[in-house]
Amino acid sequence: MPKPSLSDLLAAGTILRVEVDPSSKEQLAELQLSMLRIQQGVFHQRERAIIVFEGFDAAGKGGAIRTLTETLDPRSAVVWPIGPPSEDEQRTHWLYRFWAKLPHPGTIAVFDRSWYGRVLAERVQRLIDKPTWKRAYREINQFERELIDDGVEIIKIFLAVSREEQLRRFEDRLKDPYKQWKLTQADLDARAAWDEYVEASDDLLRKTSKKRTGWELIPADDKPYAHLAVLRHVTSRLSRHRDWIESEAEKRRRRSLKRELAQLGETPQRDS
């Protein structure tokens, strides 16, 4: 199975500018309902799922996460925005802060950025030396393998935005006083290191796409398209939970109907 490549996707150019079906609003509502059913299945089966979002600044991770989670019950879905480690976290193994945020039974954890910062921002900004970030690929793969072996489902999404679209979104933020806070010097520094980030992203996608923890690379220049693509991928990967809850609901419906008919002294007809 070929590994996803950010540089190949960006080189294609036109792939990043896709058209959304006119019925996308209806599709979105259906997928969000499916996501709610999935959450109910995860909750009642006491399962655990992790959804990781990565991508460049202004790739639309926050909007995609809002679309994914806005119909979910907040009691069993948590979103973790990940920034630089605190002073206390820097005194522990670098993966410790992520172990502390893993989902409890019956919950879905969404990571807005994640442990992959080790081989993206920390690598490109030279916050760690080369042997350290090269070792991190093995540490990440082992970390995720342990989670998978313990029954946790992991979905990893990388939102790909073109350099031109990122600039347009940065300019929009500068013009909007309510969004200016979202543009920082770190964002500008990262844009200046665009080519290094692309190279680091390619390495990440190639070295950490495993059979059960593969990456989904989604073109994100068009936000409605990206939101639909995210929901389609996540609901497809977690569909067994939706199927389970729907099956259980049907069993309960039949039992309830049987009891009600028994009270009326009637025999329920079998479904054809």
C-alpha positions in Angstrom: 0.0 0.0 0.0 1.6 3.3 -1.1 2.3 5.8 1.7 0.7 9.3 1.5 3.0 12.1 0.4 2.3 15.8 1.1 4.9 17.0 -1.5 3.2 14.9 -4.2 -0.2 16.3 -3.3 1.0 19.9 -3.3 2.8 19.4 -6.6 -0.5 18.2 -8.2 -1.9 21.7 -7.5 -5.4 21.2 -8.9 -6.1 18.4 -6.4 -6.2 21.0 -3.7 -9.0 22.9 -5.4 -12.0 20.5 -5.4 -15.7 21.1 -5.9 -18.3 20.2 -3.3 -21.5 18.5 -4.3 -24.5 20.7 -4.1 -26.1 18.3 -1.6 -23.2 18.6 0.7 -25.3 20.1 3.5 -27.6 17.1 3.5 -24.6 14.8 3.4 -23.0 16.6 6.3 -26.1 16.3 8.5 -26.3 12.6 7.7 -22.6 12.0 8.5 -22.9 14.0 11.8 -25.9 11.8 12.8 -23.8 8.8 11.9 -21.0 10.2 14.1 -23.4 10.6 17.0 -24.5 6.9 16.6 -20.8 5.9 16.6 -20.3 7.8 19.9 -23.2 6.1 21.4 -21.8 2.7 20.3 -18.4 3.5 21.7 -20.0 4.7 25.0 -22.2 1.7 25.6 -19.5 -0.9 24.6 -17.0 0.9 26.8 -14.6 1.2 23.9 -12.0 3.9 23.3 -11.0 5.8 20.2 -8.5 8.5 19.4 -8.7 10.9 16.4 -5.5 12.8 15.6 -5.4 16.0 13.5 -2.2 17.3 12.1 -1.5 19.9 9.4 0.1 23.3 8.8 -1.0 26.5 10.4 -4.4 27.7 9.0 -5.1 24.2 7.5 -8.5 24.3 9.1 -8.0 21.7 11.9 -10.2 23.7 14.4 -13.1 24.0 11.9 -12.9 20.3 10.9 -12.9 19.3 14.6 -15.9 21.5 15.4 -17.8 20.0 12.4 -16.8 16.5 13.6 -17.8 17.0 17.2 -20.6 19.6 17.3 -23.4 17.0 17.5 -21.6 14.8 20.1 -22.4 14.5 23.8 -19.5 16.4 25.5 -19.6 13.9 28.4 -18.0 11.2 26.4 -16.0 13.2 23.8 -13.0 15.4 24.7 -10.9 17.7 22.4 -7.3 18.2 23.5 -5.6 21.3 21.9 -1.9 20.6 22.1 0.7 23.4 22.5 4.3 23.5 23.8 4.9 21.4 26.9 4.8 23.2 30.2 7.8 23.4 32.6 6.5 20.5 34.6 6.0 18.4 31.4 9.5 19.1 30.2 10.8 17.3 33.3 9.1 14.0 32.3 9.5 11.8 29.2 8.1 13.7 26.3 5.2 11.2 25.7 4.0 11.4 29.3 1.7 14.4 28.7 -0.1 12.4 26.0 -0.4 9.3 28.1 -2.2 11.5 30.7 -4.8 12.5 28.0 -5.7 9.1 26.6 -9.4 8.3 26.5 -11.2 6.5 29.3 -13.5 3.5 28.5 -16.5 4.7 26.6 -15.0 7.9 25.3 -13.5 9.5 22.1 -10.4 11.7 22.4 -9.7 14.2 19.6 -6.2 15.7 19.5 -5.8 19.1 17.8 -2.1 18.5 17.1 -0.4 15.7 19.0 2.8 13.8 19.7 3.7 14.4 16.1 4.9 17.8 17.0 8.1 16.0 18.1 9.0 15.3 14.4 7.4 18.5 13.0 7.8 21.7 14.9 10.4 20.5 17.3 12.5 19.1 14.5 12.1 22.1 12.1 12.6 24.7 14.8 15.7 22.8 16.0 14.3 22.5 19.6 15.8 19.0 19.7 18.9 17.5 18.0 18.8 15.2 15.0 19.3 11.9 16.9 16.4 12.8 19.2 13.9 13.4 16.5 15.0 10.5 14.4 14.5 8.2 17.5 11.0 9.7 18.0 9.6 7.8 14.9 10.4 4.5 16.7 9.0 5.8 20.0 5.8 7.0 18.3 5.2 3.7 16.4 5.8 1.8 19.7 3.4 4.1 21.6 0.7 3.7 19.0 1.2 -0.1 18.8 0.8 -0.4 22.5 -2.5 1.5 22.3 -3.7 -0.6 19.5 -2.8 -3.8 21.3 -4.7 -2.5 24.3 -7.9 -2.1 22.2 -7.7 1.6 21.4 -8.7 2.6 17.9 -6.5 5.3 16.3 -7.5 7.5 13.3 -4.9 9.9 12.0 -5.8 12.8 9.7 -3.4 15.2 8.0 -5.0 18.3 6.5 -3.0 19.6 3.5 -3.3 23.3 2.6 -1.4 24.9 -0.3 1.1 27.8 0.4 -1.2 30.2 -1.6 -4.3 29.3 0.4 -2.4 29.6 3.7 -1.3 33.1 2.8 -4.9 34.0 1.9 -6.1 32.8 5.3 -3.3 34.6 7.1 -4.3 37.8 5.4 -8.0 37.2 6.3 -6.9 36.9 10.0 -5.0 40.1 9.9 -8.0 42.0 8.5 -10.4 40.6 11.1 -9.9 42.0 14.6 -11.6 39.0 16.1 -9.2 36.6 14.4 -5.9 38.5 14.7 -5.0 36.7 17.9 -4.9 33.5 15.8 -1.8 34.7 13.8 1.4 34.6 15.8 5.1 35.1 15.1 5.5 31.4 15.4 3.0 31.0 12.4 5.1 33.4 10.4 8.3 31.7 11.3 6.8 28.3 10.3 5.7 29.7 6.9 9.3 30.9 6.3 10.4 27.3 6.8 7.7 25.9 4.5 10.0 23.6 2.6 11.4 22.1 5.7 7.9 21.5 7.1 6.9 19.7 3.8 10.0 17.5 4.1 9.3 16.7 7.7 5.7 16.0 6.9 6.7 13.6 4.2 9.0 11.8 6.6 6.2 11.6 9.2 3.7 10.2 6.7 6.1 7.7 5.4 7.6 6.5 8.7 4.5 6.3 10.8 1.8 5.0 8.4 1.3 1.5 9.6 -1.4 -1.1 8.7 -3.6 -0.3 11.7 -2.5 3.4 12.2 -2.3 4.7 8.7 -2.6 8.4 7.8 -5.5 9.9 5.8 -4.1 12.9 3.8 -7.0 15.3 3.0 -6.8 18.3 0.6 -8.0 21.2 2.7 -8.0 24.3 0.5 -11.7 24.0 0.3 -13.1 23.8 3.8 -16.5 22.3 3.0 -14.8 19.6 1.1 -12.3 18.9 3.9 -15.1 18.8 6.5 -17.0 16.2 4.5 -13.9 14.2 3.8 -13.0 14.1 7.5 -16.5 12.9 8.5 -16.6 10.3 5.7 -13.2 8.9 6.8 -13.9 8.8 10.5 -17.4 7.4 10.2 -16.1 4.7 7.8 -13.3 3.7 10.1 -15.6 3.6 13.2 -18.7 2.2 11.5 -18.8 -1.0 13.5 -19.9 1.1 16.6 -22.7 2.6 14.6 -23.8 -0.8 13.3 -23.7 -2.2 16.9 -25.9 0.6 18.4 -28.4 0.4 15.6 -28.6 -3.4 16.0 -29.2 -2.9 19.7 -31.8 -0.3 19.1 -33.7 -2.6 16.8 -33.6 -5.4 19.3 -35.0 -3.1 22.0 -37.7 -1.9 19.6 -38.8 -5.5 18.9 -38.8 -6.4 22.6 -40.8 -3.3 23.5 -43.3 -4.0 20.7 -43.6 -7.6 21.9 -44.4 -6.5 25.4 -47.0 -4.0 24.3 -48.7 -6.5 22.0 -48.7 -9.0 24.8 -50.6 -6.5 27.0 -53.2 -6.2 24.3 -53.4 -10.0 24.0 -52.0 -10.0 20.4 -49.2 -12.0 18.8 -46.6 -9.8 17.0 -46.1 -10.5 13.3 -42.6 -11.4 12.2 -40.9 -8.9 10.0 -40.8 -10.0 6.4 
